[in-house]
């Protein structure tokens, strides 16, 4: 019996201090079977927390010779484990001698204490949960509907205190009369063990209606059935749902029905959460396709750059972005995005309004080009006025000076001296006339469409005429050789423009070449559709890095020294060649000469 109950016995002669203990008790204390026990060795095994209490208690009982029962902890000798024991004892005087005997039992109750502790902790935990839950809780006897317990949160919710609820029949309380869990449903609940009712009106003690949700479960405690009724106040949730419903209606009206292209974007990863019909129409993607897409799917920018740009949102002034987007058709558009923050169910989003600015960008670029051209024209105008004023001043000053000298020395100069002065006046007049011709041609070139008037002209005689004129003006004896390989005599060209082109090039060849150097002019036809004119001299040449600037107005090569000129000529030559849909090419080497090739399309008058 001792072994079954883990109960050890002891028998002590108080007078002699002799101990007799059972083997089970030795096991409980963790001492060897051949060991003996006395008060000191027994007392040494008592847990320090209990030693003082036990010592005083035992001394008191020995003094009074009264029975006792006490629980305390020991530290077992064999393994140092802490165990709970229950000790009972009583004093028995000897009838034969004066000795007093103590007889007692000690039981190991560690397992029992652990179970009790768990039970107490569970009850404390259960009570804490019951009292701390925000939802209302009723415990109802499943047999008769009597309320056996109610949580403080329920009393707070409906205004009935604990005494007004506990002990009452559930469906007789005013607050629950019209609830689905009334008497009729109570019977159904007993069968199903579970029920749930949503959106039920519950009237508080002060006649305020609450929207509540009931969740009921049957459970067994001991041999009785109880109903655990959880009552959840969903009034705030209902208000939130109504507000959310209204918000969604506004969202639909403002987003879906908006004529502007709009996207709802996740700023964290650039995902497209939603798109309106205008966006689907503009991009060519369906609304369902959009919801599985990212900004990187429609933008030409790298995904990393898109996220970086979106990351700037929230900084001062950062609500506008510019991207280039691709449509489903493959077309690329310049777009601008205006963004605003939007929170939906606690998550941040960007509502983005998108405008196609492709045409505007084109117009902006065109305006920029026009502004640049206007700036160039203004600069050209200023340079033109400055250059022309300077160029006119020089020959006019020469004419004025020569006329004044002739007036003073007319009677004293001989014929040769006068002829020299007349030639200076003639040269100055010719220079002024050439300058006026260039100026008029520049003005005509600005309106070149109306100025271009082609007709059939005999080209070879015109070239010979221009050569003779330039040699007469220069007063030099340059040797100009014309190599004619034309098979026809006349060509459909603008005579004024062709004269200026050839006159400018031939006069430059003569001006920048020594008299001893030959000038070659080669005339050829290409496939009976184009003529090729090559004018080649052996003069001072043009610096290689300056050739590309020769067709700009007012530009003159850096190696011409004090030779007169306006810098207009070659720019006009280029324009006139272009008006003929032709090409001009310059090759030059310093101090070795220049070769200019002109190719012009022509019409054969015999066809």
FIBA-883217 format. One line per 5 residues: for each residue x, y, z of C-alpha. Coordinates in steps of 0.5 Angstrom, whole numbers, plus 500, padded with zeros to 3 digits. Layout:
<recs>
X/Y/Z ~ ...
</recs>
This chain:
<recs>
500/500/500 ~ 506/505/502 ~ 509/503/495 ~ 502/504/491 ~ 501/511/494
508/513/495 ~ 507/514/502 ~ 513/512/507 ~ 512/511/515 ~ 517/513/520
517/511/528 ~ 521/515/533 ~ 523/514/540 ~ 523/521/542 ~ 526/519/549
532/515/546 ~ 532/519/539 ~ 531/512/535 ~ 529/512/528 ~ 525/507/524
524/508/517 ~ 521/505/511 ~ 524/503/505 ~ 519/507/501 ~ 521/513/506
528/512/504 ~ 526/513/497 ~ 522/519/498 ~ 528/522/501 ~ 533/519/496
538/516/502 ~ 541/509/501 ~ 537/503/504 ~ 542/501/509 ~ 542/509/512
539/511/518 ~ 536/517/520 ~ 536/522/526 ~ 533/529/527 ~ 539/533/524
539/529/518 ~ 532/529/517 ~ 532/537/518 ~ 538/538/513 ~ 534/535/507
528/540/508 ~ 528/546/503 ~ 531/552/506 ~ 525/556/504 ~ 521/552/509
527/550/515 ~ 525/556/520 ~ 517/554/519 ~ 518/547/520 ~ 523/547/526
518/552/530 ~ 512/548/528 ~ 515/541/530 ~ 518/544/536 ~ 511/546/538
508/540/537 ~ 513/536/541 ~ 512/540/546 ~ 505/540/546 ~ 505/532/544
499/534/539 ~ 498/531/532 ~ 500/535/526 ~ 500/535/518 ~ 504/540/514
506/540/507 ~ 513/543/505 ~ 519/542/500 ~ 525/537/501 ~ 532/537/497
533/529/495 ~ 539/527/497 ~ 540/522/491 ~ 539/527/485 ~ 538/534/489
531/534/486 ~ 526/539/489 ~ 520/535/491 ~ 514/536/495 ~ 512/532/501
506/531/506 ~ 508/530/513 ~ 503/527/518 ~ 504/525/525 ~ 502/523/532
505/522/539 ~ 504/515/543 ~ 506/515/550 ~ 508/508/552 ~ 504/504/557
510/500/560 ~ 515/505/560 ~ 516/513/561 ~ 518/513/553 ~ 514/517/548
514/515/541 ~ 512/519/535 ~ 509/515/529 ~ 508/518/522 ~ 507/518/515
510/522/509 ~ 507/522/502 ~ 511/525/496 ~ 505/530/493 ~ 510/533/488
505/531/482 ~ 499/533/485 ~ 502/540/487 ~ 504/541/480 ~ 497/539/477
494/544/482 ~ 499/549/480 ~ 497/548/473 ~ 490/548/475 ~ 491/555/478
495/558/473 ~ 490/556/468 ~ 484/559/472 ~ 488/565/473 ~ 489/565/465
482/564/464 ~ 479/569/468 ~ 484/574/465 ~ 482/573/458 ~ 475/573/460
475/579/464 ~ 480/583/459 ~ 476/581/452 ~ 473/587/449 ~ 468/582/446
462/581/450 ~ 461/574/453 ~ 455/570/456 ~ 456/563/459 ~ 449/560/459
446/553/462 ~ 445/549/455 ~ 439/546/459 ~ 435/551/462 ~ 438/558/458
440/561/465 ~ 446/566/465 ~ 451/563/469 ~ 457/568/468 ~ 458/575/464
464/578/462 ~ 465/586/464 ~ 466/588/457 ~ 459/585/456 ~ 456/589/462
459/595/459 ~ 457/594/452 ~ 449/593/454 ~ 449/597/460 ~ 446/591/465
451/590/471 ~ 453/583/473 ~ 447/582/478 ~ 442/584/473 ~ 445/578/468
447/572/472 ~ 442/568/474 ~ 437/570/469 ~ 434/567/463 ~ 437/569/457
431/570/452 ~ 428/574/458 ~ 433/580/458 ~ 430/586/454 ~ 437/587/450
436/580/447 ~ 429/579/446 ~ 429/580/439 ~ 436/577/437 ~ 436/570/433
439/567/439 ~ 432/567/443 ~ 428/562/445 ~ 426/559/439 ~ 433/559/436
436/556/443 ~ 433/550/442 ~ 436/549/435 ~ 443/551/438 ~ 442/545/443
442/541/437 ~ 447/544/432 ~ 452/546/438 ~ 454/552/434 ~ 451/558/431
453/565/428 ~ 448/571/427 ~ 451/577/423 ~ 448/584/423 ~ 443/583/429
440/589/433 ~ 442/589/440 ~ 438/594/444 ~ 442/597/450 ~ 439/599/457
439/606/455 ~ 435/604/448 ~ 441/605/444 ~ 441/600/438 ~ 448/596/436
449/592/430 ~ 452/586/433 ~ 455/579/431 ~ 453/573/435 ~ 457/567/435
455/561/440 ~ 458/554/442 ~ 456/548/446 ~ 461/546/451 ~ 461/541/457
464/542/464 ~ 464/536/468 ~ 457/533/466 ~ 453/539/464 ~ 453/543/458
454/550/457 ~ 453/555/451 ~ 459/560/450 ~ 456/566/447 ~ 461/571/444
457/578/442 ~ 461/582/438 ~ 459/590/437 ~ 460/591/429 ~ 457/598/429
464/601/428 ~ 465/596/423 ~ 459/597/419 ~ 460/605/419 ~ 467/603/416
464/599/411 ~ 459/604/409 ~ 464/609/409 ~ 468/605/405 ~ 462/603/400
461/611/399 ~ 469/612/398 ~ 469/607/393 ~ 463/610/389 ~ 466/617/389
473/613/387 ~ 469/610/381 ~ 466/617/379 ~ 472/620/380 ~ 477/615/377
473/611/372 ~ 469/616/369 ~ 474/621/369 ~ 476/623/361 ~ 483/624/363
488/618/363 ~ 489/615/370 ~ 493/610/373 ~ 493/608/381 ~ 500/606/382
504/603/388 ~ 510/607/389 ~ 514/602/393 ~ 515/597/386 ~ 511/601/381
506/596/380 ~ 500/598/376 ~ 494/597/381 ~ 488/600/377 ~ 487/604/371
481/607/368 ~ 478/606/361 ~ 481/613/358 ~ 488/609/360 ~ 486/603/357
484/607/350 ~ 490/611/350 ~ 495/605/351 ~ 491/600/348 ~ 491/595/354
485/592/357 ~ 483/594/364 ~ 485/586/366 ~ 492/587/363 ~ 493/593/366
492/590/373 ~ 498/585/372 ~ 503/590/369 ~ 508/595/372 ~ 510/602/370
516/599/367 ~ 512/595/362 ~ 510/602/359 ~ 516/606/360 ~ 522/606/356
526/608/362 ~ 529/602/366 ~ 526/600/372 ~ 531/602/377 ~ 530/609/374
523/609/375 ~ 523/607/382 ~ 528/612/383 ~ 523/617/380 ~ 517/615/384
522/615/391 ~ 522/623/390 ~ 515/623/391 ~ 514/627/397 ~ 520/632/397
518/639/396 ~ 515/640/389 ~ 516/633/387 ~ 509/632/384 ~ 511/632/377
514/627/372 ~ 516/626/365 ~ 517/620/362 ~ 517/617/355 ~ 511/611/354
510/606/349 ~ 503/604/347 ~ 501/597/345 ~ 502/599/338 ~ 509/600/339
508/608/338 ~ 513/612/343 ~ 509/618/346 ~ 512/623/351 ~ 508/624/357
507/628/363 ~ 505/625/370 ~ 502/629/375 ~ 501/625/382 ~ 497/625/388
498/621/395 ~ 492/616/396 ~ 491/612/402 ~ 487/606/401 ~ 486/601/407
492/604/410 ~ 496/603/404 ~ 499/608/400 ~ 498/609/393 ~ 499/614/388
494/617/383 ~ 497/619/377 ~ 494/623/371 ~ 497/622/365 ~ 498/627/359
500/626/352 ~ 505/631/350 ~ 508/629/344 ~ 505/634/340 ~ 507/639/345
514/637/345 ~ 514/637/337 ~ 512/644/338 ~ 517/646/343 ~ 523/643/339
520/647/333 ~ 520/653/337 ~ 526/652/340 ~ 529/651/333 ~ 526/658/331
528/662/337 ~ 535/659/335 ~ 534/661/328 ~ 532/668/330 ~ 538/669/334
542/667/328 ~ 539/671/324 ~ 539/677/329 ~ 547/676/330 ~ 547/675/322
544/682/321 ~ 548/685/326 ~ 554/682/323 ~ 552/684/316 ~ 551/691/318
558/692/321 ~ 561/688/315 ~ 557/692/309 ~ 558/698/313 ~ 566/697/313
566/694/306 ~ 562/700/303 ~ 566/705/307 ~ 573/703/304 ~ 572/704/296
567/710/297 ~ 573/713/301 ~ 578/711/295 ~ 573/714/290 ~ 572/721/294
580/721/295 ~ 581/720/288 ~ 576/725/286 ~ 579/730/291 ~ 586/729/288
584/730/281 ~ 580/736/282 ~ 586/739/286 ~ 592/737/281 ~ 587/736/274
592/741/270 ~ 598/739/273 ~ 598/732/272 ~ 600/729/266 ~ 595/724/262
599/717/265 ~ 598/720/272 ~ 590/722/271 ~ 589/715/267 ~ 592/711/274
587/715/278 ~ 581/714/273 ~ 583/707/274 ~ 583/707/282 ~ 576/710/281
573/705/276 ~ 576/699/281 ~ 573/702/287 ~ 566/703/283 ~ 567/696/281
568/693/288 ~ 562/697/290 ~ 558/694/285 ~ 560/687/287 ~ 558/689/294
551/691/292 ~ 550/685/288 ~ 552/680/293 ~ 547/684/298 ~ 542/684/293
543/676/292 ~ 543/675/299 ~ 536/678/300 ~ 534/674/294 ~ 536/668/297
532/669/303 ~ 526/668/298 ~ 529/663/294 ~ 523/660/292 ~ 520/665/288
527/668/286 ~ 529/661/282 ~ 527/661/275 ~ 531/656/271 ~ 531/656/263
535/653/258 ~ 542/657/257 ~ 548/656/253 ~ 553/654/259 ~ 560/654/255
559/661/252 ~ 557/664/259 ~ 563/661/262 ~ 568/664/257 ~ 564/671/258
565/670/266 ~ 573/669/265 ~ 574/675/260 ~ 570/679/265 ~ 574/677/271
581/678/267 ~ 579/685/265 ~ 577/687/272 ~ 584/684/275 ~ 588/687/270
592/680/270 ~ 595/675/265 ~ 592/669/268 ~ 592/663/264 ~ 585/660/264
584/653/261 ~ 577/650/259 ~ 576/643/257 ~ 569/642/255 ~ 566/635/254
559/637/254 ~ 555/633/248 ~ 550/638/248 ~ 550/646/248 ~ 544/648/253
542/646/260 ~ 536/648/264 ~ 539/652/269 ~ 537/659/273 ~ 542/664/269
543/669/274 ~ 544/664/280 ~ 549/660/275 ~ 553/666/273 ~ 554/668/280
556/661/282 ~ 561/661/276 ~ 563/668/277 ~ 565/667/285 ~ 569/661/284
573/664/278 ~ 574/670/281 ~ 577/667/287 ~ 581/662/283 ~ 584/668/279
585/672/286 ~ 588/667/290 ~ 593/665/285 ~ 599/667/282 ~ 599/670/274
604/664/273 ~ 600/659/275 ~ 595/655/271 ~ 587/655/272 ~ 583/649/269
576/649/268 ~ 573/642/266 ~ 566/641/264 ~ 563/634/263 ~ 556/630/263
555/624/268 ~ 550/619/265 ~ 546/625/261 ~ 543/627/267 ~ 548/631/271
553/636/269 ~ 560/636/273 ~ 564/643/273 ~ 571/642/276 ~ 575/649/278
582/648/280 ~ 587/653/281 ~ 594/652/284 ~ 594/658/289 ~ 595/659/296
590/654/298 ~ 585/653/304 ~ 587/651/311 ~ 584/644/312 ~ 580/645/319
577/651/316 ~ 574/648/309 ~ 567/646/313 ~ 566/654/315 ~ 567/656/308
559/656/307 ~ 557/660/313 ~ 556/668/311 ~ 562/672/313 ~ 567/667/314
574/668/311 ~ 580/664/311 ~ 585/666/316 ~ 591/666/310 ~ 588/671/305
592/677/308 ~ 589/684/306 ~ 585/681/300 ~ 579/685/299 ~ 572/681/300
566/680/304 ~ 565/673/306 ~ 558/673/303 ~ 560/669/296 ~ 561/662/298
555/662/302 ~ 550/664/297 ~ 554/659/292 ~ 552/654/297 ~ 545/656/297
544/657/289 ~ 547/650/288 ~ 542/647/293 ~ 536/650/289 ~ 539/646/283
538/640/287 ~ 546/640/286 ~ 552/638/290 ~ 559/642/291 ~ 565/639/294
572/643/296 ~ 579/640/296 ~ 585/644/298 ~ 592/644/300 ~ 596/650/303
600/653/298 ~ 598/648/293 ~ 591/650/291 ~ 584/648/291 ~ 579/644/287
572/645/287 ~ 567/640/284 ~ 560/642/283 ~ 555/637/280 ~ 548/639/278
542/635/275 ~ 540/638/268 ~ 534/637/263 ~ 536/635/255 ~ 532/640/251
532/635/245 ~ 528/630/250
</recs>
